Structures are given as structure tokens and as C-alpha cells.
Amino acid sequence: MRIGLVGKPNVGKSTTFSALTESTVEIANYPFTTIDPNVGVTFLPADAPCPCQDLRVKKEADGRLESTSDTDDRDGSLCEPRTGSCNGFVRSVPVTLIDVAGLVPGAHDGKGRGNQFLNDLARCDALIQVVDASGATDIEGNPVGPGACNPVDEHSFLVEELTMWIHGILDTGWNRGVRRVQAEGEKGLVLYLHSQLTGIGASESMVNAAIAAFNIECPDPGLAWEWDSATLKVLSHQLRRAIFPLCVAANKADEALDGAWDALQSQVEAEGGILLPTSADSELALRRASQAGFIHYPAGAKSFTLTEAGEANLNDAQRKGLTALSNRLERLGGTGLVELVSRIVRERLDRIVAYPVQDEGHWTDGDGRILPDALLVGRGTTAKGLAYAVHSDLGDGFIRAVDARTGRVIGAEHELGDNDVVKIVAKT
């Protein structure tokens, strides 16, 4: 699963990416700091406690394991994650983030990085538009001072660029498309649109949803082969909404005036999106202080505490900076970044967590590691679908699966639930 970070230049996309992935990228106060897309992984806390909690309870009840001690630095967790971590039975799950170059008006006509920017988004399952909630940069990302740019305008131009990008894809082969509509009716329209847009992630269900919304907005559009450019643009807008639902990080919220993003929030939520105020600078500073050992800060938390090292080694300037960060967290209710990505994964993409294992009795892989993998999969994913998510060879050779919690054999079409532990049996 991949989530793209998009928006005009110089709004904090690279800072957001660096904070969430804890990786080093170039961050600077000028447009097009990012030229080629950065790709990294962020980790989100799973909703349900890690299954290793149930494993611990079972082992303790059987007398095979001592109770958790006060000196256990993982607070009872038993699993051995291949990626991410698990502490106190809070398992982190990986999500791929893509930070693409800033988009400027006219990109669909080749301005800025033009269609290369748009093509970078084609493999994304969802988009986060990072908006300068403080309004301190103009529409092309140049610093102009707080309040000079309206966040609504910033959002609207991105919507327009994505819509016109899709419009251009449709327009290129529209004559061929209308011939199919003449021959097959609305079914032909669905199949044509799907074939044209499958390369940017469109599914047939997305196309159907877009056409339904189009028919409401244009109840009597006339014959498809007579549609003008304006009608085709309305269809392109509905396709954009279905394929690329935009969620918004109202960044630099700590520098914005009260109510600065209220109008934008109403607009985004009216389209089914999510907007949260964020402070990427704060999240990045907190993670760096945590990496240095000065504070205890679970990613995305609403507060932090000083460690012993922090109490002993911080100078006055550093203490003052952390006090300012603490006040900012209290005022904003957190930095917003982890919460936003989590809500997109759960609410917009409707993902659940599944734990594939090789040994259904001990919940281990072939090397004896307990619950090494936690995979985000779509709700409704089948046992065979999970096999493909692990490796295509497992999917191709699928024989059956086992629910490791109950020991019950489950078939290929069995739909998984959140927090399931599953053994895949396949031909090798």
C-alpha cells in the first residue's frame, strides 16, 4: 500500500515525509527542493493489541513463561517483528510513503515537472495534500508572508490539475471510446474508461461510482459522442474523486490564525475527505529528540516525557525548545501526522491487519520467530488473497489455510478478520 504526499512546492511535504519515515531528505525554503520522488516507510500503531498478548496469556497459564517483570523494556511483548516494533502489545505496521516534487498550476500542460509529477502518483492508493495552513507561500511556493494565500485556493488548484490530467487521458482516445459506447451503451463506457485509467489505479467499481455521480450532476448529458469538453471535464472531476480521494494535512497549523482552515475543512469533508491540522516541523523535532535519547515520545502521541539522559544532559536552550514543543502539542492536540495517515488507512482504504505464520501452534515462521510479519490488507481479503500478499508463489500454489487461533482449516475464499493469525499451506 502506497500513500502519496502531494501539493504545491514549499509547504512542508519533505518535512512531513522525513518526520514520518525518520529518513533524511533535503529540506529547504525554496520551490522544487524535491525533484525525484522520495520513497520511504512509516509505521502506524495497529488498532487491536498484538496477538502476542494472547500468546503470552496462554504460555503463562500453561506454566511455560514467567509473568512480565518491571524490568522488561518491551512491557510483555513476545513477538519478533521483521520490520517495525511491538511494545506493550502495541504493534506497528508498515505503510509506504511517496514524497513527490511540488506541483504548480499548469502541470497538466507541462509546467514545472509537468506530467512526470502526475505519473509519480499513478501507483498510489491514496493522496495526502500538504497545504500551507498559515498561507505564507504563494500558489507556486514562494514565501510571501503569513495570510497571503488562501488554503482553499491551494486545494482547488490541485483538484483542477488532477482533473485536467484525467481529462487529457480521456480526450486522447475519446473517439475510440464513443464508438464503443455506440456499440455497447453504458457498459461500453465503463469498460472504455476502465481500460484508459487502469494505469493510474482505477478499478471498475471506481469507474461505476464516478459515472453514478456524473449522472446525478448531469442528469441529461445527451449522447456521449456529442459531449463537449465541459461535459467531459465534469466526468473527469468525478473520476478524480473516485480514483484519488484527497485528504489534507493543514500543515504549519501552529503558525496559522484561528479558523484559517475552517472553510477548507468544510469543502474537503463535503467530498468525503479528511482534514487534520498538522505540524511537521514539530513531529520531526520530537522524533529527533527521541532518537537522541532525550525524551520518550511514542510516534504521534499528544505528549512526551524527559528521559534520565534528557534530565541530565539538556542545556537551557534545548529545555526551552522542548517546553515550546510541549505547549504546541497541548494547543494542537498532537502534531496530527500519524493520526491522519492512520485514519486514511482505516477509514478511506478500509485496511485490516493480518499475521501470516508457518507454524500454527507456536505462531512462528520457518526460523522460529514469533509473529514476524503484520500485513495491512483490504477488508474482505480472502485466505488466498493473503497468500498472494505474502508472495505470488504462495498464492499460485495455495492449497488451504489454517486459523491459528482455533486450529480450524479454512478455504481459499474465507474472508479474514482484523488481527487474524493464519498459516498458509501451499505447494512448493
C-alpha positions in Angstrom: 0.0 0.0 0.0 1.3 3.4 -1.0 0.3 6.9 0.1 1.5 9.9 -1.9 2.3 13.3 -0.4 1.3 16.0 -2.8 0.9 19.7 -3.0 2.5 22.9 -4.3 6.2 23.4 -3.5 7.5 24.6 -0.1 4.6 23.6 2.1 6.4 21.0 4.2 6.0 17.8 2.2 9.6 16.8 2.6 9.5 17.7 6.3 6.3 15.6 6.6 8.0 12.7 4.8 11.2 12.9 6.9 9.2 13.1 10.2 7.0 10.1 9.3 9.7 7.9 7.9 12.6 9.1 10.1 14.8 9.3 7.0 17.0 12.1 5.8 15.9 14.1 2.8 16.7 17.6 1.6 14.5 20.2 3.3 14.8 23.8 2.2 12.8 27.0 2.0 12.5 27.2 -1.8 10.4 25.6 -4.5 11.2 22.2 -6.0 13.6 21.1 -3.2 12.3 17.6 -4.2 12.9 16.7 -7.9 12.7 12.9 -7.9 10.2 11.2 -5.6 11.4 10.1 -2.2 10.1 6.7 -1.1 10.1 5.5 2.5 8.2 3.6 5.1 6.3 4.9 8.1 4.9 2.7 10.9 1.4 3.0 12.3 0.1 1.5 15.6 -2.3 -1.3 14.9 -5.9 -0.8 16.3 -6.0 -4.1 18.2 -3.4 -5.4 20.6 -0.8 -7.6 19.0 -1.7 -11.3 19.1 1.5 -11.9 21.1 -0.6 -10.7 24.1 -2.9 -13.8 23.7 0.2 -16.0 23.2 1.7 -14.7 26.5 -1.5 -15.3 28.4 -1.6 -18.9 27.1 2.0 -19.6 27.8 1.8 -18.1 31.3 -1.4 -20.2 32.0 0.5 -23.3 30.9 3.4 -22.5 33.1 5.8 -22.2 30.1 6.5 -18.5 30.7 7.1 -16.2 33.7 4.9 -13.1 34.2 6.2 -9.8 32.8 8.7 -8.2 35.1 9.1 -4.5 35.8 12.4 -4.5 34.0 11.0 -5.8 30.7 11.8 -3.0 28.3 9.1 -4.3 25.9 6.3 -4.4 28.6 5.4 -8.0 27.9 5.6 -8.2 24.1 6.8 -11.6 22.8 6.7 -11.1 19.0 9.8 -10.6 16.9 8.8 -8.1 14.1 10.8 -8.3 10.9 10.0 -4.6 10.4 8.7 -2.1 12.9 8.3 -2.8 16.6 6.0 -4.1 19.3 6.0 -2.7 22.9 3.3 -3.2 25.4 1.4 -5.3 22.8 1.2 -2.2 20.5 2.3 -3.5 17.1 3.5 -1.1 14.4 2.6 -1.9 10.8 4.4 -0.5 7.7 2.9 1.9 5.2 4.9 3.1 2.1 5.0 6.9 1.6 6.0 8.7 -1.6 7.1 12.4 -1.4 6.8 13.8 -4.9 8.0 17.1 -6.3 5.8 20.1 -5.8 3.0 20.7 -8.3 2.4 24.1 -9.8 -0.6 25.4 -11.8 -0.4 24.2 -15.4 1.4 21.0 -14.6 -1.0 19.1 -16.9 0.3 21.3 -19.7 3.9 20.6 -18.8 4.7 23.4 -16.4 7.1 22.7 -13.5 7.8 18.9 -13.7 4.5 18.6 -15.6 3.1 15.2 -16.2 6.1 13.5 -14.6 4.8 14.7 -11.3 1.4 13.3 -12.1 2.8 10.0 -13.3 4.6 9.6 -9.9 1.1 9.4 -8.3 -0.2 6.7 -10.6 0.8 3.9 -8.2 -0.6 5.5 -5.0 -3.7 4.1 -3.2 -4.4 7.5 -1.6 -3.1 11.0 -1.6 -2.4 13.4 1.2 -2.3 17.0 0.1 0.0 19.0 2.3 -1.4 22.6 2.5 0.2 25.6 4.0 -2.5 26.4 6.6 -0.6 29.6 7.5 -1.0 30.9 4.0 2.7 32.1 4.0 3.5 30.9 0.5 2.0 31.8 -2.9 0.5 29.4 -5.3 3.9 28.5 -6.7 5.5 28.0 -3.3 7.3 31.3 -3.0 7.5 32.8 0.6 5.2 35.8 0.8 4.3 36.2 4.5 1.5 34.7 6.7 -2.0 35.0 5.4 -1.1 36.0 1.9 -2.5 32.8 0.3 -5.9 31.2 0.9 -5.7 27.4 1.7 -8.9 26.9 -0.3 -7.3 28.2 -3.4 -4.3 26.0 -2.8 -6.5 22.9 -2.5 -8.6 23.9 -5.5 -5.7 24.2 -7.9 -4.5 20.7 -7.1 -8.0 19.3 -7.7 -8.1 21.2 -11.0 -4.7 19.8 -12.1 -5.6 16.2 -11.3 -9.0 16.6 -13.1 -7.3 18.1 -16.2 -4.7 15.3 -16.1 -7.5 12.7 -16.3 -9.4 14.8 -18.9 -6.3 14.7 -21.1 -6.1 10.9 -20.8 -9.7 10.6 -21.8 -9.6 13.1 -24.5 -6.7 11.4 -26.3 -8.8 8.3 -27.2 -12.3 9.7 -26.9 -13.2 9.0 -30.5 -12.4 5.3 -29.9 -14.4 5.4 -26.7 -17.6 6.8 -28.1 -17.5 4.2 -30.8 -17.6 1.6 -28.0 -20.4 3.5 -26.3 -22.4 3.5 -29.6 -22.0 -0.3 -29.8 -22.4 -1.3 -26.2 -24.1 1.5 -24.3 -23.2 2.4 -20.8 -21.4 -0.9 -20.3 -19.1 0.1 -23.2 -18.5 3.5 -21.5 -17.5 1.7 -18.2 -15.1 -0.7 -20.0 -13.6 2.1 -22.0 -12.9 4.4 -19.0 -11.5 1.4 -17.1 -9.2 0.5 -19.9 -8.0 4.1 -20.2 -7.5 4.7 -16.5 -6.3 1.3 -15.2 -2.8 2.6 -15.4 -3.4 5.2 -12.8 -5.1 2.8 -10.4 -8.7 2.9 -11.5 -10.9 -0.1 -10.7 -14.2 -0.9 -12.4 -16.0 -0.2 -9.1 -14.4 3.3 -9.1 -15.5 4.0 -12.6 -19.1 2.9 -11.8 -19.1 5.2 -8.8 -17.9 8.1 -10.9 -20.5 7.5 -13.6 -23.3 7.4 -11.0 -22.1 10.7 -9.5 -21.8 12.1 -13.0 -25.3 11.2 -13.8 -26.6 13.0 -10.7 -24.6 16.1 -11.6 -25.5 15.9 -15.3 -28.9 14.2 -15.4 -29.4 14.8 -19.1 -25.9 15.0 -20.7 -27.1 13.8 -24.1 -25.3 11.3 -26.3 -21.7 10.5 -25.3 -20.4 11.2 -28.8 -21.9 14.7 -28.6 -20.4 15.6 -25.3 -18.4 18.8 -25.3 -15.2 19.5 -23.4 -17.1 20.9 -20.4 -19.2 17.8 -20.0 -16.1 15.6 -20.3 -14.5 17.7 -17.6 -17.4 17.1 -15.2 -16.9 13.3 -15.8 -13.1 13.7 -15.3 -13.8 15.5 -12.0 -16.0 12.6 -10.7 -13.4 10.1 -11.8 -10.7 12.1 -9.9 -12.9 11.9 -6.8 -13.3 8.2 -7.1 -9.7 7.3 -8.0 -7.8 10.0 -5.9 -9.9 11.0 -2.9 -7.9 13.8 -1.4 -7.1 14.0 2.3 -5.5 17.1 3.6 -2.7 17.9 6.1 -3.3 21.5 7.1 0.4 22.0 7.8 2.1 24.8 9.7 -1.1 24.9 11.8 0.9 26.2 14.7 1.7 29.3 12.7 -1.9 29.8 11.3 -4.5 32.2 12.5 -7.6 30.8 14.3 -10.1 29.5 11.7 -7.6 29.6 8.9 -8.5 26.2 7.6 -12.2 26.0 8.5 -13.6 26.7 5.0 -11.2 24.2 3.5 -12.2 21.6 6.1 -15.8 22.0 5.2 -15.0 21.6 1.5 -12.8 18.5 1.9 -15.2 16.8 4.3 -18.2 17.5 1.9 -16.3 15.4 -0.7 -15.7 12.6 1.8 -12.1 13.5 2.5 -10.3 14.0 5.8 -8.5 17.2 7.0 -6.4 17.4 10.1 -4.2 20.3 11.3 -0.6 19.2 11.4 2.8 20.5 12.4 5.5 18.5 10.5 8.3 20.7 12.0 7.2 19.7 15.5 6.9 16.0 14.7 10.4 16.0 13.1 11.9 17.8 16.1 10.2 15.4 18.6 11.4 12.3 16.7 15.0 13.6 16.6 14.9 14.4 20.3 13.6 10.8 20.9 16.3 9.3 18.7 18.9 11.2 20.7 17.5 9.7 23.9 16.4 12.9 25.5 12.7 12.3 25.5 10.2 9.4 25.5 7.8 10.1 22.6 5.7 7.3 21.1 5.2 8.5 17.5 2.1 10.6 17.1 1.5 10.9 20.9 -0.1 14.0 22.3 2.7 14.5 24.9 6.2 13.4 25.8 8.4 13.0 28.9 12.0 13.6 29.5 14.3 10.6 30.0 17.0 10.4 32.6 19.5 11.3 29.8 17.4 14.3 29.0 17.1 15.5 32.6 20.9 15.2 32.9 22.2 16.5 29.6 19.9 19.1 28.1 21.1 22.6 28.1 18.8 25.6 28.8 18.2 26.3 25.1 17.2 22.7 24.5 14.9 22.7 27.5 13.2 25.9 26.3 12.7 24.4 22.9 11.1 21.3 24.3 8.9 23.4 26.5 7.7 25.3 23.4 7.0 21.9 21.7 5.1 20.7 24.7 2.9 23.8 24.7 2.3 23.4 20.9 1.3 19.7 21.3 -1.2 20.7 24.0 -2.6 23.5 21.9 -3.0 21.4 18.7 -3.8 18.1 20.4 -0.7 16.5 18.8 1.2 17.0 15.6 -1.6 15.3 13.6 0.6 13.4 11.1 0.3 9.8 12.5 -3.4 10.3 13.2 -4.1 11.5 9.6 -2.2 8.5 8.0 -4.0 6.1 10.4 -7.4 7.5 9.6 -6.7 7.2 5.8 -5.6 3.6 6.2 -8.6 2.6 8.3 -11.4 4.9 7.1 -10.6 5.6 3.5 -8.7 2.5 2.5 -10.5 0.2 5.0 -7.5 -1.9 5.8 -7.2 -4.6 8.5 -4.1 -6.3 9.9 -3.3 -10.0 9.3 -0.4 -12.1 10.7 0.8 -14.9 8.4 2.8 -17.7 10.1 4.3 -21.0 9.2 3.7 -22.8 12.5 0.1 -22.5 13.6 0.9 -24.0 17.1 3.7 -21.6 18.0 2.8 -18.7 15.7 6.3 -18.6 14.2 8.0 -18.5 10.8 10.4 -21.1 9.5 13.2 -19.6 11.6 11.2 -19.7 14.8 10.5 -16.0 15.0 7.2 -15.2 16.7 4.7 -13.3 14.6 7.4 -11.7 12.4 5.0 -10.0 9.9 2.0 -7.8 10.3 0.4 -7.0 6.9 -2.2 -4.4 6.1 -4.7 -5.9 3.7 -8.1 -4.8 2.4 -11.2 -5.7 4.4 -12.7 -8.7 2.7 -9.3 -10.2 1.7 -9.5 -13.9 1.5 -7.1 -16.5 2.8 -5.8 -17.0 -0.8 -5.5 -13.2 -1.1 -3.3 -13.1 2.0 -1.1 -15.8 0.4 -0.6 -13.6 -2.7 0.1 -10.6 -0.4 2.9 -12.7 1.2 4.3 -14.0 -2.1 3.0 -14.7 -5.5 4.3 -18.3 -5.3 2.2 -18.9 -2.2 -0.8 -17.7 -3.9 -0.2 -19.7 -7.1 0.4 -22.9 -5.0 -2.3 -22.3 -2.4 -3.9 -25.5 -1.0 -5.6 -24.4 2.2 -5.1 -22.2 5.3 -5.4 -22.6 9.0 -6.8 -20.2 11.5 -4.0 -20.4 14.1 -6.2 -19.1 16.9 -8.7 -22.0 16.6 -6.7 -24.6 14.6 -9.6 -24.7 12.1 -8.9 -25.3 8.4 -10.2 -22.5 6.2 -10.6 -22.4 2.5 -9.3 -20.1 -0.2 -12.4 -17.9 -0.2 -12.6 -17.5 3.6 -12.6 -13.7 4.4 -10.1 -12.7 7.1 -10.9 -10.6 10.1 -8.8 -7.9 11.7 -6.0 -9.4 13.8 -6.3 -12.9 12.4 -3.2 -15.2 12.6 -3.1 -17.5 9.6 -1.0 -20.4 8.4 -0.8 -20.8 4.6 -0.4 -24.3 3.2 0.8 -24.2 -0.4 2.6 -26.4 -3.0 6.3 -25.7 -3.1 
